[in-house]
Structures are given as structure tokens and as C-alpha cells.
């Protein structure tokens, strides 16, 4: 198992990048295994502090609580040991107005001005719709907005149970899960377990 996060910087901006640090946290089996969890990279671009997170959260349509818990645990576990010098610099230039989740030498996600969180978040369409209904609506662009209203991540964000304060672009495209490999068709092969389509792969952001 593994998670990979690659952050690319244009060569014209390389001289403006400083204080690059990484962190990771497994939240899978026994709360430790890496089959579920997150990896992160943080850096300074000029005086702005940016943090990028890639995660893989709990699976299965009915397991909303598991995904919310994984999000909370990843947020807690992702700590960057940056040292006192970097903390003092951030406080001095105003990019860290108050120590929110920082300790004497480390930073948490919320100590950054911009956080970009992406990956297989595994949130599905609410179970009030059957798999057959979701398949039918996913095939009809006119129904995507109605499906998005029943998207578990949208519901949990609105309720403040996960990803509170994060923003996302409008879901104006078909659900991205689960296609038959090499095709543009949702996987409905009789020898496979038929899954309800969903927007599992997401990109969210939060700016202070």
C-alpha cells in the first residue's frame, strides 16, 4: 500500500521556495496502517505558507462516519517538525498570527495560510437512492445537480462534521467512480459487485 504526493514548482519560482517539509499519517488497520491515511508537503512561497495533502479515506457507501473519523485523525496526525527558527520567522512576518495547532517546533495543517486537500476521499451518494437510481441519474447530465445535493461529502461539509471551512468547485461532470477499466462505461459486469457511481476523487482548499 502507499500514497504519493508530488508538488511541482516552476523553475522561475524555485528561488522563492523555502522551508519544505513532509509529514504522513496512517489511519488504516489498528489506526496505524497505510492502506488509509494521508501524506503532506508544506512550503513557503515567498511569504505565503502552503500545505498540500493527499489522502485515501475509508471505503464503502454506508461508512460515512469512518470517512469523517479518518479525516479528523489525518488532520491530527499530520504534524510538520519545522523547528523554532521557522516558527519565529512566520510569527514575525505575520503568516502565523497565533499558534493554532503549533507546538514549540511543529506546525499543523491549520497553521498554514492555504491548504489544498485532494485524493480518494471515498464519499459516495447518499443511500436514500438505490444503486439502480444512481446509475440512471449519473448517465443524465440534467440529473448531476440533484446527485450532487445527495453527495455525502457535500452533506457532511454543510453539517460541519468533516472538511468544515474547505471549498470545492461545482460538480459539473459525471461521477468518476466506478468505470470498467479502459472504457467510459460504469462497471456493471455481472461477475463484479455493482457499485453506485460517486464522486470519490476530490480537490478541496481552505485559505485563511
N, C-alpha and C positions, 0 to 999 in steps of 0.2 A: 504494500500500500504506500501511497505517497501523495503529496501535494506540491505543486511547483508554482512559484510566482516569479515572473521576470519583469523587471522595471527597466525600460529603455530611456536613455537621456540623449537628446540630440547633441552632437559634438559641439555645436555653438554654445551650449549651455553647461558644458562639463565644468568649466571654471567656477560656475555659480552653485555647484552641488557640494555640500559638506555634511559631515556627521551622519553617515549611512550606517544604520544598524538593522539587524534582523531579529525576529522572535518567532516562536512556534508553540503550539499547544494542542495536545491530543485530548479528545473528549470521547473516544470510542469505547471499546470494551474496558470495563472497570474504571471508566472515566479517564483513561490514560492512552489507549491505543490510537494509532494514527490513521485508522480507517475512516475516522471522523475527526474533524478539528480544523485548525487554521494555521496559516503561515503569514508573516507580515514583514514589510520593509518600510522603514521610516527614514526621512532625509530632510535636509534643509535646502530649499531652492531660493537663493538669495537670502531673504529673511523670513520667508514663509516656511512653515513646518507641514510636511505632507506625510501621510501614512496610508499605505496600500495593504489591503487584507484579502487573501484568497481562502475560502473555506469550503468544506464539504460537511453538510449537516445531516441529521438523522433522516432516514428514508421512511417510506410507506405513507399512504394517503391519510390514514387515521392518526398519525403520530405528530400532530401539531405541537403538543406540549413538549415532546422530545426535541423538536427543532428549536423551540423557544429556549429550552434549557441549554442546548448546545451553543446557541448564540450568546447567552449570558455567560456561560463558562468560558467560551473563547475570549469574550471581552475581558474577563477577569484574568485569564492566563497569559494574555499577550502583553508582556512587560518588556520594555527595552532598557537594558543596563547601559545608559549613556554616560554616566559619570557626573560628578558635581560641576565640572567646568562647563559642560553643555547646558545644564540646568541654569547656572548663573547667567550664561550668555542669553538664554531665552527670556529670563525674567528681565534682564537689562534692556533688551530690545523690544519688549512688550509682547512677544509671541506666546509667552506663558504668564498671563496676568495673575493667575493664582494656581497653587498646587492642587489640582483637582484629584487626580489619581496617582500623582507622582510621589515617590519616596525621596530619600536623600540623594539617590543616584540613579533612579529609574523613572521611566515615563510609561503611562498607559495610553490607550487609544484616545481618550477624551482630552489628553494634554496636547493634542495637535490641532492646528487651525483647520486642516482639511483631512478628512478620512474618506477613502474610496474603498468600498467593500464589494467584492464580486465573488462568483463561484457557483457551485451547485448547492443552492440553499435548500432545494428539495421540497419547497412548499408546493402544494397541489391545489386543485379546485375543490371547494367545499363539498362534503359528502351528501349534501342535500340533493345533488344531481347524480343520477346514475352514470356509470361508465358509458353506456349507450348514448345518453343525452349529451354528455360532454364531447364524445366523438362527433356527433351530428353538428353541434354548435361550433366546434373547432374547424370544421370544414366550411363554415359560412362566415365570411368576413363581417357581415352585418351583425353577427352574434358575439363578436370578440369583446365588445364593451360590456355586454351582460356577463360574460365569463369572467372578465377582469374584476367585476364587482363581487364575484364569489371566489376570487383568488385568496387563498389562506394568508399569504404574506400581506396583502393589502388589508385584510381584516385584522390581522394581529398588529400591524403598524398603527392602524386607526384606533385600536383599543389600548395602545401603549404597552403591549405585552412583549414586543420584540421590535428591534430596529427603530425605536422611538427617536424622532428627530432626523432620521435619514430621509432623503428624497430619492425619487426614481423617475425616469422618463415614462411617458404614457405607453402602455402595452398596445401598440397598433400593428401587431403582427401575430401570426398564428402561434399557438403554444408550441414550444420547442421540444417537447418530450411526449411520447417516445416513438421515434421513427424506426422503420425497418432499415437496417444498415444498407447504405448505398442507394436509397430511394427517397422520394418526397412523400411517402405514404406512412401514416401511423401504423405501428406494428399490430396487426390483427391476425397473425398467423395462428391457425388452430392448435398448433403444438406449443404455443407460447402463452404465458399468462397475459391477458389483455389488460393494459393499463389505461386509465383515463388520461387523456392529454393534459399537460400542465406547463406552466412557465417555471421550470425548475432552475434554470441558469439565469442569474440576475446580476445587475450592476446598480449599486446604490451609493450615495455620497452624503456627507454631512460637513457643513462648514460653520465655523464659529462666527 
